Amino acid sequence: MNNENKFNQPLIIIASTIILLYAVSFIKVDYEITQLNFKLKNVDLLMDIKEESAEEPRSINNSAAQVNEASFAIINLFRSAGSLFNYWAEGSDNTAAPLQGKKTPITGNLKQLGYFFDALKTAKTKTVRVAHFGDSAIEGDLISADIREALQSKFGGNGVGWLGITSQDITFRLTTKHTFSDNWESAALYTSNPKGLPLGISGEACVPKGKAWVQFETTRARRTLKDFSIVKMYYANAKNSEISFSFDGGVKQSAALKTGSALQELILKPSGRAKSVRIEFPMADQAYFYGVSLENEPGVYVDNLPLRGNTGVDLGSLPAGMLKDFAKYLDYKLIILEFGLNIAGSRNTDYNWYEKEMVKVINNFKAAFPKTSFLMISVHDRSMKKGSSFVTDPSIIKLLQVQKNIAKTADVAIWSLFDAMGGENSMPLWVNSNPPLAFKDFIHFNDQGAKKVANLLTEALLTQNR
């Protein structure tokens, strides 16, 4: 046996790695795939200790889409840890509300919000649905969960609403415990769709590749999400077959699927209130499955629909027929569109194409949901490093104006999250607040920041409803 002391080997490995990375950083890399808004560039390991000229400000990150999976994993780990700490220490309803942020009114076509406000008057007896589309800022039910809680507390409703069959955010989403088997074939707007599967309202489609399953379980993260009494499952192109299901680990039941290419809704009901449901799919290629909705009595339901790394433009590729089919079942009275960070900061700062494509997206949704209100949430502040300071990325200012143009052309309402944060150079105030409201990447909100954003938005929305 070799008894030589190897205590210094880890130090040698670490030192060698640092030297190698420093050497690699001198290799010139400057490559961009414009169509995908993807760019490779050099990283200076000493960037934070170097002085920088005023003429060459540096972006912390060119776009949220360029944050790699390791970065997302770290961010999501902190999201989960922070949310769990708040839950254990003081409960999600008692989180501190820092002073950052300011009241900011909704602008644009306020009259078009009338569909939503009229629906709220009937929320005690009818279901009022809200769709919240966004990029990674809303993953893990961030922002959506707090909007949902505020509206359900005022207008009624009890349940999380929409959940996908598979998901990227199950490790840090605290409002529902979501697990599934590993033999699903998934396609989505935010990944790929090599077989051209018809994607659903969430931009996703899942097909079992054998005997598969999915399970949803409530948590105590929110008062209004502790149980459910109805499960609605959405699917299409089903074979002549059945699925099986059970509530709270109880007796297994079965339900037949309707054949045909049209979108179908299957309603599953427990004998009383349930805290979990497990659904099993016995055969490969049984159908295209899109998601479920966990609900209770009438009230407001806010569906969290995140598209990681997306600009929002890809929503325009959802077939008009599919949108209209979903509109029959999910009669949204308000559709919120929260995108922008993944287009800002790219080398191409001509946003004319983006403006045209987003107008098309909104008009396509308007055609499918003709009696629905629309609300754009603008891009929020994002910092870039200039010398030893963090300042607003100039592309954010330009994109903000473009988004206002989109709202005007599409004739919908818009709420400036940039202004609600405090305007120019406000992100450092959120990052450095006590407690912090955003991560040190100067891009993403943490769970307390998300709660603050939701509170500011809900206040603006309900003020407009007076």
C-alpha positions as CSV (number, residue, x, y, z in Angstrom):
1,M,0.0,0.0,0.0
2,N,1.3,3.5,-0.8
3,N,1.4,5.4,2.5
4,E,2.7,8.7,0.9
5,N,1.1,11.8,2.3
6,K,-1.2,13.2,-0.5
7,F,-2.4,16.2,1.4
8,N,-1.1,18.6,-1.1
9,Q,-2.6,17.0,-4.2
10,P,-6.0,18.9,-4.0
11,L,-4.0,22.2,-3.9
12,I,-2.0,21.2,-6.9
13,I,-5.2,20.3,-8.8
14,I,-6.9,23.6,-7.9
15,A,-3.8,25.6,-8.8
16,S,-3.4,23.8,-12.1
17,T,-7.1,24.4,-13.0
18,I,-6.8,28.1,-12.3
19,I,-3.7,28.4,-14.4
20,L,-5.4,26.5,-17.3
21,L,-8.5,28.7,-17.1
22,Y,-6.4,31.9,-17.1
23,A,-4.5,30.7,-20.1
24,V,-7.7,29.7,-22.0
25,S,-9.1,33.2,-21.3
26,F,-6.6,34.7,-23.6
27,I,-7.9,32.7,-26.6
28,K,-9.9,35.1,-28.7
29,V,-13.6,34.0,-29.0
30,D,-16.2,36.2,-30.7
31,Y,-18.9,34.2,-32.3
32,E,-22.6,34.8,-32.5
33,I,-25.6,32.9,-33.9
34,T,-27.9,35.8,-34.6
35,Q,-31.0,33.7,-35.3
36,L,-30.7,32.1,-31.8
37,N,-29.5,35.2,-30.0
38,F,-26.6,33.2,-28.8
39,K,-23.0,34.5,-28.4
40,L,-19.7,33.1,-27.3
41,K,-17.2,35.5,-25.9
42,N,-14.1,35.8,-23.8
43,V,-14.3,35.9,-20.0
44,D,-11.7,37.8,-18.1
45,L,-11.0,36.1,-14.8
46,L,-9.7,39.3,-13.3
47,M,-12.6,41.5,-14.5
48,D,-13.7,42.5,-11.1
49,I,-10.4,43.9,-10.0
50,K,-9.5,45.8,-13.1
51,E,-10.4,49.4,-13.8
52,E,-12.5,49.8,-16.9
53,S,-12.7,52.7,-19.3
54,A,-15.9,54.7,-19.4
55,E,-16.1,54.0,-23.2
56,E,-16.3,50.3,-22.8
57,P,-19.0,49.3,-20.3
58,R,-19.4,45.6,-19.8
59,S,-22.7,43.7,-19.4
60,I,-22.9,41.3,-16.5
61,N,-24.6,38.9,-18.8
62,N,-25.7,39.5,-22.4
63,S,-29.0,37.9,-21.9
64,A,-30.8,35.6,-19.6
65,A,-30.8,33.0,-22.4
66,Q,-27.1,32.9,-22.3
67,V,-26.9,31.9,-18.6
68,N,-25.8,28.2,-18.8
69,E,-27.5,25.4,-16.9
70,A,-24.9,25.5,-14.2
71,S,-25.7,29.1,-13.5
72,F,-29.4,28.3,-13.4
73,A,-28.8,25.5,-11.0
74,I,-27.0,27.8,-8.6
75,I,-29.7,30.5,-8.9
76,N,-32.4,27.9,-8.4
77,L,-30.6,26.5,-5.4
78,F,-30.6,29.9,-3.7
79,R,-34.2,30.4,-4.7
80,S,-35.2,27.1,-3.0
81,A,-33.0,27.8,0.1
82,G,-34.3,31.3,0.5
83,S,-38.0,30.3,0.1
84,L,-37.6,27.4,2.6
85,F,-35.9,29.7,5.1
86,N,-38.7,32.2,4.9
87,Y,-41.2,29.3,5.3
88,W,-39.5,27.8,8.3
89,A,-38.6,31.1,10.0
90,E,-41.7,33.2,9.6
91,G,-44.1,31.7,7.0
92,S,-44.5,32.8,3.4
93,D,-47.2,35.3,4.3
94,N,-45.0,37.2,6.7
95,T,-42.0,37.9,4.6
96,A,-40.5,41.4,5.1
97,A,-41.6,44.0,2.5
98,P,-38.5,46.2,1.9
99,L,-39.0,49.7,0.7
100,Q,-37.5,49.3,-2.8
101,G,-40.0,49.9,-5.6
102,K,-42.6,52.6,-6.1
103,K,-46.3,52.8,-7.2
104,T,-46.5,52.8,-11.0
105,P,-49.8,53.0,-12.8
106,I,-50.7,50.8,-15.8
107,T,-50.8,52.7,-19.1
108,G,-51.9,52.0,-22.7
109,N,-55.4,50.8,-23.5
110,L,-56.9,50.6,-20.1
111,K,-60.4,50.1,-21.5
112,Q,-59.3,46.7,-22.9
113,L,-58.8,45.6,-19.3
114,G,-62.6,45.7,-18.9
115,Y,-63.0,42.0,-19.8
116,F,-60.9,41.1,-16.7
117,F,-62.5,43.6,-14.4
118,D,-66.0,42.6,-15.4
119,A,-65.1,38.9,-14.8
120,L,-63.9,39.7,-11.3
121,K,-67.4,40.8,-10.4
122,T,-68.6,37.2,-10.9
123,A,-65.6,35.5,-9.2
124,K,-67.7,34.3,-6.3
125,T,-69.7,32.1,-8.5
126,K,-67.6,31.6,-11.6
127,T,-64.0,30.7,-12.3
128,V,-61.8,33.6,-13.6
129,R,-58.6,32.4,-15.2
130,V,-55.4,34.4,-15.7
131,A,-52.5,33.2,-17.9
132,H,-49.0,34.5,-16.9
133,F,-46.5,33.9,-19.6
134,G,-42.9,34.8,-19.0
135,D,-39.2,33.8,-19.2
136,S,-37.0,32.5,-16.4
137,A,-38.1,35.4,-14.1
138,I,-41.3,33.5,-13.4
139,E,-39.9,29.9,-13.2
140,G,-40.7,28.0,-10.1
141,D,-44.1,29.9,-9.9
142,L,-42.2,33.1,-8.9
143,I,-44.3,36.3,-9.2
144,S,-47.3,34.2,-10.4
145,A,-47.7,32.6,-6.9
146,D,-47.9,36.0,-5.2
147,I,-50.3,37.4,-7.8
148,R,-52.4,34.3,-7.4
149,E,-52.4,34.6,-3.6
150,A,-53.3,38.3,-3.6
151,L,-56.2,37.8,-6.1
152,Q,-57.5,34.6,-4.4
153,S,-57.5,36.3,-1.0
154,K,-59.6,39.1,-2.3
155,F,-61.9,37.4,-4.9
156,G,-61.8,33.7,-3.9
157,G,-60.4,30.6,-5.5
158,N,-58.3,27.8,-4.1
159,G,-55.8,25.9,-6.2
160,V,-52.6,26.3,-8.2
161,G,-54.2,25.9,-11.6
162,W,-52.1,24.8,-14.5
163,L,-49.2,22.3,-14.2
164,G,-47.2,20.7,-17.0
165,I,-46.7,16.9,-17.3
166,T,-43.0,17.4,-17.1
167,S,-41.1,20.5,-16.0
168,Q,-37.7,22.1,-15.7
169,D,-38.4,23.8,-12.4
170,I,-39.5,21.0,-10.1
171,T,-36.4,21.2,-8.0
172,F,-37.1,24.8,-6.8
173,R,-40.9,25.2,-7.2
174,L,-42.3,25.2,-3.7
175,T,-46.0,25.7,-4.4
176,T,-46.5,22.2,-5.7
177,K,-44.4,19.0,-5.4
178,H,-44.2,17.6,-8.9
179,T,-42.6,14.3,-9.8
180,F,-42.8,12.1,-13.0
181,S,-41.2,9.1,-14.6
182,D,-38.1,9.4,-16.8
183,N,-39.7,7.8,-19.9
184,W,-41.5,10.9,-21.3
185,E,-40.7,12.3,-24.7
186,S,-41.0,16.1,-24.2
187,A,-41.1,18.9,-26.8
188,A,-41.3,22.6,-26.0
189,L,-40.7,26.1,-27.3
190,Y,-37.8,26.5,-25.0
191,T,-36.0,23.2,-26.0
192,S,-36.7,21.5,-29.3
193,N,-39.4,19.7,-31.2
194,P,-37.7,17.4,-33.8
195,K,-40.9,15.4,-34.4
196,G,-43.1,18.5,-34.9
197,L,-45.5,17.6,-32.1
198,P,-48.4,20.0,-31.8
199,L,-47.6,22.1,-28.7
200,G,-50.2,23.2,-26.2
201,I,-51.0,26.5,-24.5
202,S,-47.9,26.2,-22.3
203,G,-45.7,25.6,-25.4
204,E,-45.2,22.0,-24.4
205,A,-46.3,18.5,-25.3
206,C,-45.4,15.2,-23.7
207,V,-45.7,11.6,-25.0
208,P,-45.2,8.5,-22.9
209,K,-42.6,6.1,-24.2
210,G,-43.8,3.2,-22.2
211,K,-45.6,2.8,-18.9
212,A,-45.3,6.3,-17.5
213,W,-46.6,8.3,-14.6
214,V,-46.9,11.8,-13.1
215,Q,-47.7,12.9,-9.6
216,F,-48.8,16.2,-8.1
217,E,-48.9,17.0,-4.4
218,T,-49.9,20.1,-2.6
219,T,-47.6,21.9,-0.1
220,R,-48.0,24.3,2.7
221,A,-46.3,27.1,0.9
222,R,-49.5,29.1,0.4
223,R,-52.8,29.1,2.3
224,T,-54.9,28.7,-0.8
225,L,-53.0,25.7,-2.2
226,K,-53.3,23.1,0.5
227,D,-55.7,20.8,-1.3
228,F,-57.9,20.4,-4.4
229,S,-61.2,18.8,-5.3
230,I,-61.0,18.6,-9.1
231,V,-58.2,17.6,-11.6
232,K,-58.6,18.6,-15.2
233,M,-56.3,16.9,-17.7
234,Y,-55.7,18.1,-21.3
235,Y,-54.7,15.8,-24.2
236,A,-55.2,15.1,-27.9
237,N,-54.6,12.4,-30.5
238,A,-55.4,9.6,-28.1
239,K,-55.5,5.9,-28.8
240,N,-58.5,3.8,-27.7
241,S,-57.2,3.4,-24.2
242,E,-57.5,4.3,-20.5
243,I,-55.4,6.0,-17.9
244,S,-55.4,5.1,-14.2
245,F,-55.3,7.5,-11.2
246,S,-55.4,7.6,-7.5
247,F,-55.8,10.3,-4.8
248,D,-53.7,10.4,-1.7
249,G,-52.3,6.9,-2.3
250,G,-55.8,5.4,-2.3
251,V,-57.7,3.0,-4.5
252,K,-56.7,3.0,-8.1
253,Q,-59.4,4.1,-10.6
254,S,-59.5,4.2,-14.4
255,A,-60.8,6.6,-17.0
256,A,-61.2,6.2,-20.8
257,L,-59.6,8.6,-23.2
258,K,-61.5,10.1,-26.1
259,T,-60.0,9.3,-29.5
260,G,-59.4,11.8,-32.3
261,S,-57.1,14.7,-33.0
262,A,-59.1,17.3,-31.2
263,L,-58.1,18.7,-27.8
264,Q,-59.9,17.0,-24.9
265,E,-60.5,17.7,-21.3
266,L,-60.7,14.8,-18.8
267,I,-62.1,15.6,-15.3
268,L,-61.0,13.5,-12.4
269,K,-62.7,14.0,-9.0
270,P,-61.8,12.6,-5.5
271,S,-64.5,11.8,-3.0
272,G,-63.6,14.9,-1.0
273,R,-60.6,17.2,-0.8
274,A,-57.3,15.7,-1.9
275,K,-53.7,16.6,-1.4
276,S,-52.1,14.4,-4.1
277,V,-52.9,12.7,-7.3
278,R,-51.0,10.1,-9.3
279,I,-51.9,9.5,-12.9
280,E,-50.5,6.4,-14.8
281,F,-50.3,6.0,-18.6
282,P,-50.0,2.3,-19.5
283,M,-48.9,2.4,-23.1
284,A,-46.3,4.1,-25.4
285,D,-47.5,6.9,-27.7
286,Q,-50.9,6.8,-26.0
287,A,-51.7,10.5,-26.7
288,Y,-50.2,14.0,-26.7
289,F,-50.5,15.1,-23.1
290,Y,-50.3,18.8,-22.3
291,G,-50.9,19.3,-18.6
292,V,-53.4,19.4,-15.7
293,S,-55.2,22.0,-13.6
294,L,-55.7,21.5,-9.9
295,E,-58.7,23.4,-8.7
296,N,-61.4,23.8,-6.0
297,E,-64.4,26.2,-5.8
298,P,-64.9,29.1,-8.2
299,G,-62.6,32.1,-7.9
300,V,-59.4,33.3,-9.5
301,Y,-56.8,31.0,-10.9
302,V,-53.4,32.2,-12.1
303,D,-51.6,29.8,-14.5
304,N,-47.8,30.0,-14.3
305,L,-46.5,29.4,-17.9
306,P,-42.7,29.9,-17.9
307,L,-40.6,29.7,-21.1
308,R,-37.0,29.7,-20.0
309,G,-34.6,31.7,-22.3
310,N,-37.4,32.9,-24.5
311,T,-38.1,36.3,-26.0
312,G,-41.9,35.7,-26.3
313,V,-41.7,35.7,-30.1
314,D,-41.9,31.8,-30.2
315,L,-45.4,32.0,-28.9
316,G,-46.3,33.1,-32.4
317,S,-45.6,29.6,-33.6
318,L,-48.4,28.0,-31.6
319,P,-51.1,27.0,-34.1
320,A,-54.2,29.2,-34.1
321,G,-56.5,26.2,-34.0
322,M,-54.8,24.9,-30.9
323,L,-55.1,28.2,-29.1
324,K,-58.8,28.4,-30.0
325,D,-59.3,24.8,-28.7
326,F,-57.7,25.7,-25.4
327,A,-59.8,28.9,-25.2
328,K,-62.9,26.7,-25.1
329,Y,-61.7,25.1,-21.8
330,L,-59.4,27.8,-20.4
331,D,-61.4,30.9,-20.9
332,Y,-58.7,33.3,-19.9
333,K,-60.0,36.8,-18.9
334,L,-56.5,38.2,-18.5
335,I,-53.3,37.2,-20.3
336,I,-50.0,38.6,-18.9
337,L,-46.9,38.7,-21.1
338,E,-43.7,39.2,-19.3
339,F,-40.7,39.0,-21.6
340,G,-37.7,41.1,-22.7
341,L,-34.5,40.2,-21.0
342,N,-33.6,37.5,-23.6
343,I,-33.7,40.0,-26.4
344,A,-31.9,42.9,-24.6
345,G,-28.2,43.0,-24.7
346,S,-27.5,41.1,-27.9
347,R,-25.1,42.5,-30.4
348,N,-28.0,43.3,-32.7
349,T,-29.8,46.2,-31.1
350,D,-32.2,46.8,-33.9
351,Y,-35.4,45.7,-32.3
352,N,-37.7,46.5,-35.2
353,W,-38.1,42.8,-36.0
354,Y,-38.9,42.0,-32.4
355,E,-41.6,44.7,-32.3
356,K,-43.3,43.3,-35.4
357,E,-43.2,39.7,-34.2
358,M,-44.5,40.5,-30.7
359,V,-47.4,42.5,-32.2
360,K,-48.2,39.4,-34.3
361,V,-48.1,37.2,-31.1
362,I,-50.6,39.5,-29.3
363,N,-52.9,39.7,-32.3
364,N,-52.9,35.9,-32.7
365,F,-53.8,35.5,-29.1
366,K,-56.5,38.1,-29.4
367,A,-58.0,36.2,-32.3
368,A,-58.2,33.0,-30.2
369,F,-59.3,34.9,-27.0
370,P,-61.5,37.7,-28.3
371,K,-63.0,38.6,-24.9
372,T,-59.8,38.6,-23.0
373,S,-57.8,41.5,-21.5
374,F,-54.0,41.7,-22.2
375,L,-51.3,43.2,-20.1
376,M,-47.7,43.5,-21.0
377,I,-45.1,43.7,-18.2
378,S,-42.1,45.6,-19.5
379,V,-38.5,44.5,-19.1
380,H,-37.0,45.3,-15.7
381,D,-33.7,47.0,-14.9
382,R,-30.6,45.0,-15.5
383,S,-27.1,46.2,-14.6
384,M,-23.8,46.2,-16.4
385,K,-20.4,46.9,-14.9
386,K,-18.8,50.2,-15.6
387,G,-15.5,50.6,-13.7
388,S,-16.4,49.7,-10.2
389,S,-20.0,50.6,-10.5
390,F,-23.2,48.9,-11.7
391,V,-25.3,50.9,-14.1
392,T,-28.4,50.2,-16.3
393,D,-27.6,48.4,-19.5
394,P,-28.4,51.0,-22.3
395,S,-30.2,48.3,-24.3
396,I,-32.8,48.1,-21.5
397,I,-33.8,51.7,-22.1
398,K,-34.1,51.1,-25.8
399,L,-36.1,47.9,-25.4
400,L,-38.5,49.6,-22.9
401,Q,-39.5,52.1,-25.6
402,V,-39.9,49.3,-28.1
403,Q,-42.2,47.5,-25.7
404,K,-44.3,50.6,-25.3
405,N,-44.6,50.8,-29.0
406,I,-45.7,47.1,-29.1
407,A,-48.4,47.9,-26.6
408,K,-49.6,50.9,-28.6
409,T,-49.7,49.1,-31.9
410,A,-51.4,46.0,-30.5
411,D,-53.7,48.3,-28.5
412,V,-53.2,46.7,-25.1
413,A,-52.2,47.8,-21.6
414,I,-48.6,47.9,-20.3
415,W,-47.1,48.1,-16.9
416,S,-43.5,49.4,-16.6
417,L,-41.7,47.1,-14.2
418,F,-38.6,49.2,-15.0
419,D,-40.2,52.3,-13.5
420,A,-41.8,50.3,-10.6
421,M,-38.3,49.1,-9.6
422,G,-37.2,52.7,-9.3
423,G,-36.1,53.4,-12.9
424,E,-32.5,53.8,-14.1
425,N,-29.8,52.2,-11.9
426,S,-32.4,50.6,-9.6
427,M,-31.2,47.0,-9.8
428,P,-28.2,47.5,-7.4
429,L,-30.7,48.8,-4.8
430,W,-32.6,45.6,-5.1
431,V,-29.5,43.4,-5.0
432,N,-28.0,45.3,-2.0
433,S,-31.2,45.7,0.0
434,N,-31.7,44.1,3.4
435,P,-33.0,41.5,2.9
436,P,-31.8,41.2,-0.8
437,L,-34.5,41.3,-3.5
438,A,-32.3,40.1,-6.4
439,F,-29.3,37.9,-7.0
440,K,-25.7,39.0,-7.5
441,D,-26.0,38.4,-11.3
442,F,-27.9,41.7,-11.3
443,I,-30.6,40.1,-13.5
444,H,-32.9,37.7,-11.6
445,F,-35.2,38.4,-8.7
446,N,-35.1,36.1,-5.7
447,D,-38.3,35.0,-4.0
448,Q,-38.6,38.2,-1.9
449,G,-38.0,40.3,-5.0
450,A,-40.6,38.3,-6.9
451,K,-43.1,39.0,-4.0
452,K,-42.4,42.7,-4.2
453,V,-42.9,42.7,-8.0
454,A,-46.2,40.8,-7.6
455,N,-47.4,43.2,-4.9
456,L,-46.6,46.3,-7.0
457,L,-48.3,44.8,-10.0
458,T,-51.4,43.7,-8.1
459,E,-51.7,47.1,-6.5
460,A,-51.6,48.8,-9.9
461,L,-54.1,46.4,-11.3
462,L,-56.6,46.7,-8.5
463,T,-56.2,50.4,-8.3
464,Q,-57.2,50.6,-12.0
465,N,-60.3,48.5,-11.1
466,R,-61.7,51.0,-8.7
